[in-house]
Amino acid sequence: MLLNGLKGAAADREGRLRVTDLVTYLKRNLPILAQSVGKNQNPRTSMDIDLQKEIVGPFPKELDISIEFTASQPLTEMILEDPDLNIVKQGNTAELRWDLHLKRGEHVLREK
């Protein structure tokens, strides 16, 4: 989770990654990750550091990615949503691969 945040998942819309962006990302996503494995986690922070300090960036505003589904998965309708929950792509796993050009930000891939 931390590495994903440092690689850009926690970056703001301008592509900057500040300490505050990383802290917010971890506080939002660690409890979800813990729940997915039957655990509870409530991240807290205590820092004597400038939260606006930029860590890395800017990251690219758009990038090309591929999502691959395995043939062994049951045929499932999937939806990919952008950070504003707009549908970017909808299809089924029989397609096996989606080649996409996405804007930066957290996207959600879920069953329909």
HUCORMO-V40656 format. One record per helix or strand of 2 or more residues. SS is the DSSP state (A for helix, B for strand). FROM is the first residue (numbers start at 1). TO is the last residue. If there is no record, write none. Layout:
SS:FROM:TO
SS:FROM:TO
This chain:
A:2:9
B:17:18
A:19:36
B:54:56
B:62:68
B:77:81
B:87:92
A:93:95
B:97:103
B:108:111
